[in-house]
Amino acid sequence: MAQMESLAYKCPNCAADLKFSAKDQRFNCEYCLSSFTEEEMKSIAAALEQQTANRPQEEVAVDNEFAEQTSVYICNSCGAQIMADANTAATFCYYCHNPVILQGRVSGEFRPSYVLPFQLDRETALRHFGEFVKKHWFIPKDFFSTAQQEKITGLYVPFWVTDVDVNGEMDALGKKIRTWTSGNYQYTETREYAVARKAKVVLRGLPADGASHIDDDLMEAVEPFDYKAVKPFAMQYLSGFFAEKYDMDMAKMFPRIQQRAVQASDQLLRSSMTNYTSVSVTRADIRVMGTKWEYMLLPVWFMTYKYGDKVYEFALNGQTGKFVGEPPLSKSRVALFCTLLALVIGIIGFFVGGLLGQ
């Protein structure tokens, strides 16, 4: 009984304690700001109780194999924490290129549930990188160097992959405008409608990377991943690759997941109102009612390049080959191009002027 009561009063979104507010008669989470009515809490508690009853008994013991065979490399420059198997030698930090040192083992709490194995090998990743480089004229010379390309790193990025239950309500004013001409007159008819939408939205596999050192926008740009190919985590998938461990737990990740879920649900509700000439939303109430989290390692080929005082980041989806990143511009190459362009224009102008003068 005590366990069921505990489940009932835990936030279904971030697992923090819920507190009852006498002021608004709701159960509120001070951490992620979720809020639930008494009826909603009863429904959530019943669902959690059923889920717990159907779940097989989990092992309480820490996974000794994972702890014993996994090492953590700590970058003293940027603080990145990189996991690798015990046979992998780390020579540089994938993020800032500085040397890293062997720090020790990781505990079983960082053991992922699933891993999506790399589908693209190093040679394929370099080919994608080369195709990207060919499309840009003003990249610094050493960006093409063998030393730079050797720094491309196969990295398993820690992702919290989340199923999200959302309740959405939206009210709007819809207008249908019809215009026609009769004789010498043009007529316009405007009809207004009260539009209401109410939906329960279930979003499956919404990802967010759990490493604070990795740019969130870069990781969102490299999506999507096909989760049908995921495997139960096993140490052998780490062989020959690095893996970042998460430093952002579920509670810290919830605001990002919430934002993405609300945006997706908002777009879904708006997309159901397309049969009007115009729509003005007057009220929107979109709330996350529950989340289910899985900790996964997803494959990304990662490269950084330091030019001046700025670090440029590039990522290649290790499953699909999607490449993202903005290259630096070499000021000397741009200046040389402008000089040559001005010279060519001057020569053409000289000859054209001479011909017109004849």
N, C-alpha and C positions, 0 to 999 in steps of 0.2 A: 504493500500500500504506500509506504513512504517513497518508493522509487517512482510510482505513478504520479504522486503529488509533485515531486521534484520536476518531472518531465512537463507537467502542466504549467509550471510557472517559470520555465526557461524560454527565452526569446527564440522563436523558431528560425530567426534569420541570422543571429550571431551567437546564440547560446549563452548570452549574458542573463543575469537575473532580471526578471520583470517585477516592477513594483506597482502596487495598486494605488491609484490616485483618487483620493476622496473628492477632489475638486471636480473632475470630469467623469468619475466613475468608470475609468478605463485602466487597463494594465499597460504600463509604459516601460519602454527600455531606455534607460538614460544613456546607453552607449551608442546605439545606432538610430535612436529616436523613433523606432517602430511603436505603434500603438494599437491595442486590440480591445474590443468590447468583451463582456463576460460571455456572450454567446459564441463569439469567435474563438475565445480561449477554450471553451468546452469542445468545439469542433477540432481545434488543433491538438488538444490533449488526447482526444479519442483516436485521431489519426496516428499520433506518435505511439500510443499504447498498442495499436494494431501493428504498426511497423516493427516495434520491439518484439512483439509476440511471434512475428513471422521470421525474424532475423535469426540465423543460426548462431550458436554460442561462439563468441569471438575469443581467441586466445589472449590471455592476460599477459603472458610472458613477452618480454621484449624480443624482437627478432635478432638473435645473436649473430646470425650469418651476415645480416646487413651491417650491423655495428662493427663487426670484426673485419669485413672485407672492404669497407668504404673509408676513405681518408678525406680530410678537408684541407684545402689550400687557402690560406688567408693572404689577401693582398694588403700589404702594409700601407700602400698608397691610397687606394680608394675604398678598402674595407670589404670588397666582394668576397663571398665565401663560396668556393667552388668544390663540388663533390667529384671524386673520381675513384675508380676501383684501385685496389692496393698495388696493382702492377703499372699504373699510369704515372709517368713522370711529368709534373707540371713545370713548364719552362717560362711562362709569362702569363699575365692576367689578360684574358680575352677582352676585358673592358678598357683598361688603360695602358696595356702593353708592358707594365712593369713586372719584374721578377716576383714570384711568390714562393712562400716557404711552407713546408709540411707542418701542419699544426696538430693534427690528431684525428681521432675517430668521431663519427657522428653517432648520436643516440638513435634508438629505434623510432622515436617519435617523428623523425624526418623521413621515414620509409614511405615512399609513395604507394598508393593502391594500384595504380596502373602506369604503364609506359607506352608511348607510341614510338616504335622503333624507327630509326632513320631509314628512309627509302632512297635517298640520294647520297652517293658516296662523294668523297673529296674531289675526285676528278670532275664529276658532273657539276658540283658546286662551283669549282673554278671556271668551268666552261660558261656557266650562267654569269659569273662575275665578269669574264672576258667580254661577253656579248653586251653587258651593261656598259663597260668601259668604252667600247667602240662607238657608242652613241653620243659620247660627250667629248668635245674638242679641247676644252680648256682645263683639263685636270692636270695637277702638278705631275712632273715627270716621274718622281719616285713612287707615285701611286701605281705605276705599272710594274714596279720592280719585283723581282723574285722574292726578296726579303719581305716585302709587304704581303704578297700573296701567300707566303708560308704562314702568315699569322691568322689566316682564316681558320676558325675553330668550330668544330661540331659540338654544340652545347645543348644539353637537355635542360630546357627552361622549366622551372616549377610553376605550374598553373593550378589554380583552384577552378575546377570546372563544375558549374552549378546548374541544377534544375530549379527554376523559380516559379512559384505560384503567385499570380497577380490578380487582384480584383480591380476592375476599371469601370468607372462611370464617367460619362461625358454628355453635357447638354450644349446645344448649339442652335443658332438661328440660321436656317437654310433659306436661300432665295433662289427662285426660278424666274428668270427674266426672258420675256418673249417680245420680239419687235416685228412689226409688219407695216406695210404701206397700203393704204386704200385711197385711191384718188390722189388728191394733192396733199394728203395728210399722212404723217408717220406716227404710229401708235406704239407705245411701250407698256407692257403689262408686267407688273412685279407681284409675285406671290411669295408670301413668307410662311415658313413652316417651323414649328417647334420640333427640333430633332433631338432624340435621346438615344444613347447607346449604353448598354450595360453588358459586361463580358467578364468571364473568368478565363484568364490567359495562362497557358503553361508554356514556359520557355525551357527548352532542353539544351543542355551543353553550353551554357553561356560561360565563356572563359575570361579569366583575368590573371595576369602573371603575378606571382607572389614574391618577386625579388625587387626590392626597392632600387637596386642599382641599374636595372634595365628599364629603358624608356617605355612607358605604357603605350604611347601613341604608336611607337615602332612595332610593338607586339600586336596591337590591334590591327595595324596595317598589314601584317604578315598573315593574318587569318584568311580563310577558315582552315580548320583541320577536320579530317574525316575520322571520327571516333570509332567507326566500325572496325578500324585496324588496330585498336589498342589491345595490349596484352597485359595480363596480370604481371605486376612488377617482378623482375628477376635480375640478379646482379649481372648476368652475362651481357645484357643490353648496354651496360655502361662501358664495356671494354672498347678502348680506343677513343672514347669521347669524354668530355667533361660534363658535369651536371651541377647547376647552381641549386643550393637548398633555399627554401623559402625563409624570409625573415618578416613576412607580413602574414599574420594568421587570419582566420576567418573573420574575426571581429573587425580587424583593420581593413579587410578587403570588402566588407559589406557595402560601404558607401558607393564604391565603383560598380559593384554588381547591381545595386539598387538603381543607380543612375541609368545604366544600360537597359535594365529591365523596364523601367518607367518610360524611357524614350521609345523602346521598341513597341510597348503596349500603346503608347500615345499615337504612334504612327499607324498602328493597326486599326485603332478606333477611327482615326481621321480618314483612313482609306476606305472605310465603309460608307462615307458620306459623299461620294464622288458624283452622285446623280443630281447634284444641285449646281446652279451657276456659280454661287459663292456660299461659303460657310464661315460663320463667325462663332468660335467657341466661347460660350459664356461661363461654363463651369467644367472643371476636370478634377476628378478625385481618383487617382491611380495609386494603389498601395500594394506593397509586397507583403503577402500573407504567410509565406513559408519558403524555405530554401533547403535543398539537399546538396551537400558538397562532396566532391571527390578530389583528392590530391593526385595530380598526374604530372609526369614529365613528358613534355612535348618537344620535338626535334627542331632546332634552328641552327643553320650555319650562320655564324656571327663574325663580323669584322669591324674593327674600329681603325680610324686613321686620324692622326693628329697633325693638323696644319695650322701653324701659328700657335695661338693660344686656345684653339677650339678643337674638340674631339668630334669627328664625324662618325656616325654609326650606320651600319648596313646590316641587313638581315635577309636571309633566304630560308623560306619554309622548307624544312628538311623532308617533307612529305610531298608537297605539290610543286616546289620550285618557284613559288612566287617571290620576287625580289623587290625589296623596298630600301630606300635611302636616297639622300640628296648629296651629290659629290661637291667638294670644294672647287672654287675657281682659282686657277693660278693667275695672279696679277701680272706676272711677267709675260705669260702667254697671251693674255687678253691685250696687254699693251702692245706686244709685238704684232698681233693680228690687226689692231687698230692702225698701227703705223703702216703696215703693208697695205691695208685697205685704203688709207689716205693716199699712199704713194700711187697705187693703181688708179684711183679716181683722178689724181693730179695728172698722170700720164695720159689718161683717156681725154681729160679736159683739154690738155695741151694740143693733142692731135685734132680733136674736134674743133677747137678754136682756130687751129691753122687751116683746116679745110673750109670753115665758114668764112675765113678772111680772104680766101682766094677769089 
